[in-house]
Amino acid sequence: MTVQSSHDRDFVGYGRNPPDPKWPDGARIALNICINYEEGSEASLADGDGFTETALTEGGGGFEGRDLAAESMFEYGSRIGFWRLIRLLSERNMTATVMGCALALERNPDAVAAIREHGYDVCAHGWRWERHQHLGEDEERERIRKTVASLTRTIGERPLGWYCRYGAGVNTRRLVVEEGGFLYDSDAYNDELPYWTSVSAKPHLIVPYGLVNNDAKFMRGAMATADDFFAYLRDAFDMLHAEGATAPKMMSVGLHTRIAGHPGRAAGLARFLDHVATREAVWVCRRADIARHWIATHPAQPGQS
């Protein structure tokens, strides 16, 4: 797939003939569990913002000034939820990708140590929760640089992927490529396979993300119980696994430590992971693994650069 610039719209994609990704060991599906680690990067009065972030919480007041309830809900994610999620994964010998906000990880060295111990890769999720659409070009360039430097210090290796918290701005992808060192970005929701695009006359890999298989639906009223979560993830997985007999795809599952980390929701995740474990030809992998595999198996072609 060739795109003329990083922000042209492409309504065609692979069309009726998607490539065979040739996942390792003939897997029918590449499953990537994404843990969004954001607690400590959200807007707060202590960090100089004029309000407390209440998005994706159990229902903070949203009033002007400091919302102690919402702050405490965020803290639950880093204090409790994160540990529950990684326990569920480690008990099943499954890996994951951490979509990490740099400032949040700076504020919890113990979580960083666990990420290292479990071998999770970290996809840069920005310096803080902020809208890159509202940043000037120089300001955004500085944020990307600051994020990379911070994550390199805390994790011990630079991030290989980039994913904005509120969606990319018109300059983001170009600035990510300009920064260099990234294998991919995930600021796209338009496919179930990676694809190449061209940015500043250079080939650049997109590993699409998805908000459909995501625990944020609990906070938006689309899900209420562990069974809702399990059934939705199971059905998506089973459809893709069946299609994978002839057209393998990838599936991203998005988790937030302050959402899926609660017991009544984590139970649904556990059922889903156990369901996955009963199926053959499944590659449970990190996001960087998908990028590396695609680069090696489907390298960019001359027309894509």
N, C-alpha and C positions, 0 to 999 in steps of 0.2 A: 504494500500500500504506500503510495507516494503522496505526500501532502506538500503543497507549494510553500507554505509558511507555517510557523508553529501554531497559529491560531485560525487558520482557514478551517471551515467546517467541511467534514467529509461524511456524506450520507450513504456512501456505498460500502466502504470497508472491504472485507474479504468476500462479501456477497455469498453466492451459493457454493463457492469452492474454497472453504477455509483450508489453510495448510495443515498437514499432520504435524503436530508439535513434536512428536517422537519423544514423549516423556520417558524418563529412565524406566527400564524394565518393562516397557510396554504398558505403562499405566494408562488407564482410561481417563483419569482426572488428576490434576494437580491441585491439592487443597492447601491453601495458605491461611492460617489463623493469625489475625492481626490484633495485637493488644495495644490499644491507644493509651499511652501514658501521658496524661495532661495535667495531673493534679499538682498545683503549684505554679502553673504558667498562666492560669486564667486571670481575668481582670480582677483587681482587688485594690482597695484603698491603700493597703500597705505598700503596694508597688506603684503608687502614684496615679492610679486610675480614679475616675470620679464615681465609680459604682462597683458593686460586687457582681461577678458573673453568676448567673443562675441557670444558664442553658444546660440541658441534659442533667438536671438534678431532680429530686423528688418533688420539687415545687417550691423553690425559694420565692420570696415575696416580690422581688423585682422592683422594689422601691429605691428611691435615691438614698445614698448613704451606705453604710456598712450592713451587710446581711450576714449575721453570724450563723444562721441556720444553713445557708447555702455554702458558706466556707466549710462548715463541719461536714456537709455531705461530700464535698470534694475530698476532704481529708480521709473520709472512710475509704475512698478508692485506693489511696496510697498506703494507708495503715492496715487495711483488711483485705479489700477486694483483689488487689494485685497478687497477694500471696495465695489466695484461694484459687485464682485462675492458673497460676503456674503449678500449683499442686495437682490440679486436675490434669493438666497436660503431662507433667512429669510422671504421674502414676501410670499413664498410658504410653509413655515413651514417645510423645509427640512433640514436635518443635513448633516454633512460632516466630513471627516478626513483631518487634516492638516499634510502633509508630510513636516516636518519642519527641516531645517538646523539650528543647535543650535545657531551659531554665528549670523545668519540673524535675528532670533527672539530676541536675546539679544539686537539688535540694533533698535528694534521698540516696545517699551513697550505698545504703544497704540494698536497695532495689537494683542499683547499677551492678553491684557485686553479683546479685542473683542472675541478672541478664547475662553477665559474662559466664557464670558457672553453667548455665543451661545452654550456652552457645546460640542464643537468639541473635539474629541480626537486627540492627536498628535502622529504620528508615526515618530520615530527618522530617519532623513534623512542625518545623518552624522554631524560632527562638521562644515565642510566646503564642498565646491565642490572640491573633490579630488578623485583620483583613488585609491581605496583600493587595487587594484591589484598590485600597485607599492609600497605599504607600507610594511616594515618589520613587523614581528609578534609582537614584543614588541611595535613598533610605532603604529600599528593598535589597539592593546589592549589599549594603552593610549588614542587613539582617541575615542574609544567606551566609555571608562570610562568618558572622558571629556564631551562627548555629553550627556550622561545620567545625569551627575551632573548639567550641564548647563540647560537642559530642565526641570529638577526637580525644579531648582530655579525659572526659568522664568514662567513656567506654573503652578507650585504649586503641581504637582504630576509627578512621573516618567513616561517616555514613556513605553508603553506596546508592541510596535512593532518596528521593524527595517527594513529600506530599504535604500540601498546604492545609491548614486547619479549616479555613472557610472557602476554599477554592482558590485557584490561581488568578493572578492579575494578568493583564495583557503583556507584561514584561517578564513574568516569572520564569517561563521555560527558557527564554533566551538568556536570562541572568544565571539560571542553574547551569546551562551549558557553558556560559562564560566562566563561571567559577571553576568548572572542571572537576574531574575526579568522580563524578557520578556515573553509575552504569545505566540508570533509568530514572524516570519520574512516574508517579502514579496519579497525576492531576488529570485524570480522564476516567469516564464512566461508560464508555461507548463500545466496549467489546468484551469478549470472554477469552481472548488470546492477546499476547503481546503483539506489538506492531512497531514498525520503524516510521519515523517522520524525519523531516529535514529542518534543522535550526541553524541559521547562519552558515548555510552551505555545508553543514556537517550532519551525518546520520545520528539520530538520537532515538533511543528505545523508550517506548511507553509500555508500562506494565499496568493495565487498567485496574482500578479499584472498583468497589461497588458499595452502595449504601442500602441495598435491598436485603442482604444477609447480614443484618446489623442490629445490635441490641438497642440502638437509638430509637427503634420503633416502640419500645416500652414507654419511653418518655413522651412520645407523640400520640399515644392512645391506640396504636395499631395492634399492640400485644398486651396481654395482661398476666399470663401465667407461664410457668415453665413448659407446660404442654404446648402452648402457642409457639414458643420459641423453638422447641424441639421439632414440632411438626413442620414448621416452615423450613428450617434448615435441612431436615431429613428429605423433604420433598424436592427441594432444590438440588440437593446432592444426588438423590436417586435419578432425577431426570438427566442430569449431566453425566452420571455414571453410565446410564443406559445409552445415551447418545454417544458416549465415548467408545463404544464398540466400533464405530465408523468415523467419528469426528471428535476426538478428545479435546477438552477445554480445560480452563482453570476456574477455580471457585475461591473467592475471598470471603472470609467471615470476620466481620468487624466487632470487636469487644471493647468495652470501656470498663475500667476497674471499678468505678463507682456505680455501674449499672449491672452488668452481668456478674460482677463480683459479689452481689448479694445472694444469700443462700437460695431463695425461692426462684431466682433466675439461673443461677449456676447449676441447679439441678437439671434444667433443660439442656444446658450446654453439655453436662456430663452424659446425658442420654444420647445426645448427638454424637459425641466422641466415641461412645461405645458402639453406636450404630456403624460409624465409619470403620471401626476396627473389625467388624464382621465381614466387610467387603474386600475382595481381592482387587488387584490392579489399581491401587490408590497410592499416589505419591504425596505424602504429607511433608511439606517443604517450607523453606523460608523464601521470602520475596527475592532476596539476592540470588538464591539458587535458581529461581525461575529466570531471572535476568541473565545469569551466566549461561544457563542451558540454551536460552534463545540465541544469544550472541554466538555460541559455538555451533549450534545446529542450524540456525537460520540467520546467518550474518547479513548485514546490510548489503544491498546490491548497489551497483554504480548509479542507477537511476534514482536512488533514494537519498543521495548525498548532494 
